[in-house]
Amino acid sequence: MAIPEDQWSESLSLISAPKIAVAYLSDRRFEDFWPLLVRFGGEDGGKLIEAVVATRKERAAAIPRGPGSGDTLLSALGQASRAAVAEARILSALGLTPEANELLERTLPQPDRKGRYNKRKSFEWIAVSMTRAASLHNAGHPEDAIEIYRKMEQNDAIAAEYRLNAVINRAALLAELGQGAAALELIEPAARQFVVSPGDARIAGSMRQFDWIRGCALHSLGRSDEAQRVVSGIFSTPRPSSADFFVPAGRTLEARYRWCIGDLAWLNGEFRKELEQPFAPAAAVNILYGKTHPYPQHQQMTNAIRSQFRSPETIGRLREPPPGWRDLLDSDKLAVRARAIIASAPR
């Protein structure tokens, strides 16, 4: 509240993520802050969208390499690829999936004269391609994402140890779609191959990724006891440390696993924990007021959590986002507004 107006642009990073801004406008604990946020972001959130669109390249370029990046993929990329991937993620968060994919296609490293990629270019080609697939997955086009992963696996110009990333991600997506048998056919040989991969291709704690995917696949096949044995202890172990890469916490992996197996009790508990934190509960606000996930099984889970979450205590604490601002929780509506802003910007 004490930030002078001429310094607001410097403080934009504190509230620039659309869903986080909406969370603060929905949490009654921050009611005194609402007038400033509306003044800054506009009556309908339009000024905030403009600011995110206008500063996306600078924000993407500012992400550091190494553990400070806050993301495993970004922590390992060179500057140009890292900036492109980060900007594409911002575009995807604005609902601009086609624009994100166009940017990523332009960013793909080119092979040498013999049509091959060295190790660095192999990794960067895989990383950029994985981001393309993830953007399609998140936008509700899993079959398109699976096809990108499949083509990545078949690209013989890329070093085999890096193509393994495509196998792992395709297995994870198949497991999340309930295709457990197909996921196991991919992930089990991939885990064996990973163990014998060159040391510079392995990031600490990576075996946890194989385990949660195997666990989800087994659960979808009705082998829940076996799944529990596979994941037992992997989420509570200390986060592996690395001087070169960002390594995700076990809680991050557990959340994806719990969504994958449809553990409503655990997820409901996590959202209630979020309400106890000093920050606005962005995930809870998105669940209550956002657009439901495009996959049928996730739609059912979202609706179930909403019904459990609409207690007098929760509803008393939160309010529905103001008109216009709620659009920031709907990627389709957000994309229309962001696309109009980009089209009107001077070239």
C-alpha positions as a printed Julia matrix, in Angstrom:
347×3 Matrix{Float64}:
   0.0     0.0     0.0
   2.99    2.29    0.59
   4.48    1.88   -2.91
   4.6     5.24   -4.75
   2.81    5.25   -8.09
   6.02    5.87  -10.04
   7.38    2.58   -8.63
   4.37    0.39   -9.37
   5.84   -0.92  -12.62
   8.91   -2.11  -10.71
   6.65   -3.99   -8.28
   4.55   -5.62  -11.01
   6.25   -8.98  -10.56
   4.61   -9.28   -7.13
   1.11   -9.49   -8.59
   1.55  -10.05  -12.34
   0.4   -13.68  -12.52
  -3.28  -13.36  -13.45
  -4.55  -16.22  -11.27
  -2.63  -14.95   -8.23
  -4.03  -11.46   -8.7
  -7.55  -12.9    -8.84
  -6.86  -14.84   -5.64
  -6.02  -11.64   -3.78
  -9.22  -10.03   -5.07
 -11.2   -13.04   -3.81
  -9.65  -13.33   -0.34
 -11.44  -11.07    2.16
  -8.32  -10.84    4.33
  -6.88   -8.54    1.66
  -9.94   -6.31    1.35
  -7.93   -3.19    2.2
  -5.64   -4.02   -0.72
  -8.43   -4.4    -3.28
  -8.73   -0.71   -4.31
  -5.02   -0.51   -5.08
  -5.05   -3.77   -7.06
  -8.11   -2.67   -9.06
  -6.54    0.73   -9.69
  -3.38   -0.98  -10.86
  -5.02   -3.82  -12.85
  -8.15   -2.09  -14.1
 -11.8    -2.46  -13.21
 -12.0    -5.67  -15.25
  -8.34   -6.78  -15.02
  -7.56   -5.43  -18.49
  -4.63   -3.27  -17.4
  -3.05   -6.26  -15.67
  -3.33   -8.35  -18.83
  -1.76   -5.49  -20.78
   1.14   -5.33  -18.33
   1.79   -9.09  -18.47
   1.67   -9.05  -22.29
   3.92   -6.01  -22.54
   6.58   -7.3   -20.15
   6.59  -10.98  -21.13
   9.91  -10.89  -22.98
  11.73   -9.03  -20.21
  10.37  -11.38  -17.59
  11.34  -14.43  -19.6
  14.86  -13.14  -20.24
  15.39  -12.43  -16.53
  14.99  -16.05  -15.4
  18.42  -17.27  -14.23
  20.12  -20.5   -15.08
  20.65  -23.07  -12.33
  18.66  -23.84   -9.17
  17.45  -20.24   -8.89
  15.26  -20.66  -11.97
  12.64  -22.51   -9.94
  12.11  -25.06  -12.71
  14.11  -28.12  -13.72
  13.87  -27.53  -17.46
  14.67  -23.82  -17.34
  17.53  -24.41  -14.93
  19.44  -26.4   -17.57
  18.82  -24.39  -20.75
  21.06  -21.81  -22.38
  19.95  -18.18  -22.4
  18.21  -18.06  -25.79
  16.26  -21.31  -25.34
  15.5   -20.5   -21.71
  14.02  -17.12  -22.64
  11.95  -18.63  -25.46
  10.59  -21.45  -23.29
   9.78  -19.03  -20.47
   8.01  -16.63  -22.84
   6.07  -19.52  -24.37
   4.89  -20.52  -20.92
   3.67  -16.98  -20.28
   1.8   -17.06  -23.59
   0.29  -20.43  -22.65
  -0.77  -19.05  -19.26
  -2.59  -16.3   -21.19
  -4.38  -19.01  -23.19
  -2.3   -18.27  -26.3
  -1.32  -21.85  -27.12
  -0.94  -21.37  -30.92
   1.29  -18.33  -30.39
   3.37  -20.23  -27.84
   3.86  -23.15  -30.22
   4.79  -20.85  -33.1
   7.47  -19.25  -30.94
   8.81  -22.64  -29.87
   8.94  -23.97  -33.43
  11.09  -20.97  -34.4
  13.34  -21.69  -31.41
  14.11  -25.33  -32.23
  17.9   -25.77  -32.68
  19.03  -26.59  -36.2
  21.16  -29.68  -36.99
  24.68  -29.55  -38.36
  25.52  -30.14  -42.03
  25.24  -33.9   -41.53
  21.78  -33.56  -40.04
  22.94  -34.38  -36.5
  22.74  -32.66  -33.14
  25.5   -32.57  -30.54
  24.61  -33.22  -26.9
  23.84  -29.6   -26.06
  21.63  -29.14  -29.12
  20.02  -32.54  -28.48
  19.0   -31.47  -24.99
  17.73  -28.06  -26.1
  15.76  -29.56  -29.01
  14.13  -32.0   -26.6
  13.42  -29.28  -24.02
  11.77  -26.97  -26.54
   9.74  -29.84  -28.02
   8.63  -30.97  -24.56
   7.36  -27.45  -23.86
   5.33  -27.58  -27.08
   3.75  -30.87  -26.01
   3.06  -29.59  -22.49
   1.29  -26.5   -23.8
  -1.01  -28.7   -25.9
  -1.58  -31.06  -22.98
  -2.53  -28.17  -20.67
  -4.83  -26.71  -23.3
  -6.81  -29.93  -23.46
  -5.26  -31.57  -26.54
  -3.6   -34.7   -25.13
  -3.57  -36.62  -28.41
  -1.6   -33.83  -30.09
   0.84  -33.83  -27.17
   1.25  -37.61  -27.39
   1.99  -37.34  -31.11
   4.74  -34.77  -30.46
   6.3   -37.04  -27.83
   6.15  -39.99  -30.23
   7.92  -38.04  -32.98
  10.56  -36.92  -30.46
  11.24  -40.54  -29.56
  11.68  -41.44  -33.23
  14.13  -38.65  -34.11
  17.41  -40.54  -34.58
  19.35  -37.29  -35.02
  18.93  -36.67  -31.28
  21.12  -38.46  -28.73
  19.22  -41.46  -27.29
  19.67  -40.48  -23.64
  17.82  -37.21  -24.29
  15.02  -38.81  -26.29
  14.26  -40.74  -23.1
  12.62  -37.56  -21.77
   9.94  -37.88  -24.44
   9.26  -41.49  -23.41
   8.88  -40.51  -19.76
   6.52  -37.64  -20.51
   4.39  -39.72  -22.88
   4.13  -42.41  -20.21
   3.05  -39.81  -17.63
   0.36  -38.46  -19.94
  -0.94  -41.94  -20.76
  -1.08  -42.76  -17.03
  -3.02  -39.56  -16.33
  -5.45  -40.45  -19.11
  -6.1   -43.82  -17.46
  -4.16  -45.87  -20.02
  -2.17  -47.75  -17.39
  -1.06  -50.72  -19.46
   0.36  -48.5   -22.23
   2.08  -46.31  -19.62
   3.77  -49.31  -17.97
   4.97  -50.61  -21.33
   6.86  -47.34  -21.73
   8.0   -46.44  -18.23
   9.48  -49.74  -17.04
  12.04  -50.15  -19.87
  12.66  -46.39  -19.73
  13.63  -46.7   -16.05
  16.09  -49.48  -16.89
  17.58  -47.4   -19.71
  17.89  -44.35  -17.43
  19.98  -46.25  -14.9
  22.67  -46.93  -17.52
  22.5   -43.48  -19.17
  25.59  -41.23  -19.08
  25.96  -39.45  -15.75
  25.65  -35.98  -17.29
  22.18  -36.87  -18.56
  20.82  -37.7   -15.1
  19.44  -35.14  -12.64
  19.33  -35.94   -8.92
  16.03  -37.38   -7.74
  14.86  -38.37  -11.2
  13.87  -41.89  -10.16
  10.97  -40.35   -8.22
   9.47  -39.38  -11.59
   9.51  -42.99  -12.77
   7.96  -44.16   -9.51
   4.98  -41.81   -9.41
   4.19  -42.62  -13.06
   4.42  -46.36  -12.38
   2.27  -45.89   -9.28
  -0.42  -44.03  -11.19
  -0.42  -46.6   -14.0
  -0.73  -49.48  -11.55
  -3.55  -47.72   -9.71
  -5.51  -47.27  -12.94
  -5.19  -51.03  -13.53
  -6.75  -51.8   -10.13
  -3.4   -52.7    -8.53
  -3.61  -50.01   -5.82
  -1.68  -51.99   -3.18
   1.18  -52.45   -5.6
   1.0   -48.77   -6.51
   1.26  -47.78   -2.85
   4.38  -49.9    -2.42
   5.98  -48.23   -5.44
   5.44  -44.67   -4.18
   5.93  -45.42   -0.48
   8.35  -42.91    1.01
   9.34  -41.15   -2.22
   7.37  -37.96   -1.53
   8.57  -37.49    2.05
  12.29  -37.97    1.46
  14.45  -34.81    1.55
  14.69  -32.96   -1.74
  17.93  -33.94   -3.53
  20.33  -31.04   -3.88
  22.07  -29.94   -7.07
  24.46  -27.09   -7.77
  23.41  -27.02  -11.42
  19.7   -27.81  -11.66
  16.44  -27.05   -9.93
  15.11  -30.25   -8.33
  11.36  -30.29   -7.53
  10.18  -31.04   -4.0
   8.43  -34.31   -3.25
   5.21  -32.38   -2.55
   5.14  -31.19   -6.16
   5.39  -34.74   -7.46
   2.88  -35.99   -4.91
   0.29  -33.44   -6.04
   0.52  -34.7    -9.6
   0.3   -38.3    -8.4
  -2.75  -37.57   -6.21
  -4.52  -35.88   -9.11
  -3.57  -38.85  -11.27
  -5.15  -41.42   -8.94
  -8.09  -39.19   -8.01
  -7.29  -38.92   -4.29
  -9.98  -36.4    -3.36
  -9.36  -36.63    0.38
  -5.69  -35.66   -0.01
  -6.41  -32.87   -2.49
  -9.2   -31.44   -0.36
  -6.83  -31.43    2.6
  -4.18  -29.59    0.58
  -6.62  -26.87   -0.42
  -7.65  -26.43    3.2
  -4.0   -26.13    4.2
  -3.61  -23.45    1.56
  -6.35  -21.43    3.27
  -4.24  -21.4     6.43
  -1.25  -19.82    4.71
  -0.59  -16.05    4.87
  -0.85  -15.69    1.08
  -4.02  -15.66   -1.0
  -5.12  -19.23   -1.88
  -4.68  -19.18   -5.67
  -5.26  -22.92   -6.18
  -8.41  -22.91   -4.05
  -9.81  -19.84   -5.82
  -9.1   -21.42   -9.2
 -10.85  -24.65   -8.19
 -13.91  -22.79   -6.87
 -14.31  -20.18   -9.57
 -12.14  -21.2   -12.53
 -12.91  -23.19  -15.62
 -13.02  -26.95  -15.08
 -10.18  -29.07  -16.46
 -10.75  -30.24  -20.05
 -10.33  -33.96  -19.24
 -13.53  -35.74  -18.09
 -11.96  -37.48  -15.09
 -10.5   -34.17  -13.88
 -13.82  -32.41  -14.39
 -15.41  -34.95  -12.06
 -12.69  -34.42   -9.47
 -12.96  -30.64   -9.68
 -16.72  -30.79   -9.19
 -16.31  -33.15   -6.24
 -13.74  -30.87   -4.58
 -16.0   -27.87   -5.16
 -18.89  -29.59   -3.42
 -16.69  -30.49   -0.42
 -15.05  -27.09   -0.37
 -18.15  -24.93   -0.3
 -18.37  -24.85    3.47
 -19.69  -21.75    5.29
 -16.16  -21.15    6.56
 -14.67  -21.16    3.07
 -17.41  -19.14    1.43
 -17.25  -16.63    4.27
 -13.53  -16.22    3.72
 -13.66  -16.0    -0.09
 -15.84  -14.1    -2.53
 -16.49  -14.65   -6.21
 -14.04  -12.64   -8.34
 -15.38   -9.32   -9.67
 -16.81   -9.17  -13.23
 -14.06   -9.25  -15.81
 -11.47  -10.49  -13.35
 -13.07  -13.93  -13.31
 -12.26  -14.15  -17.03
  -8.6   -14.38  -15.98
  -9.38  -17.87  -14.66
 -10.78  -18.99  -18.03
  -8.02  -19.56  -20.59
 -10.38  -19.16  -23.57
 -11.72  -15.78  -22.44
  -8.28  -14.68  -21.32
  -6.84  -15.56  -24.73
  -9.41  -13.4   -26.53
  -8.45  -10.4   -24.42
  -4.69  -11.02  -24.61
  -4.82  -11.57  -28.37
  -6.64   -8.27  -28.86
  -3.99   -6.45  -26.83
  -1.17   -7.98  -28.86
  -2.92   -7.13  -32.13
  -3.34   -3.49  -31.11
   0.24   -3.03  -29.92
   2.52   -0.93  -32.19
   4.9    -3.02  -34.27
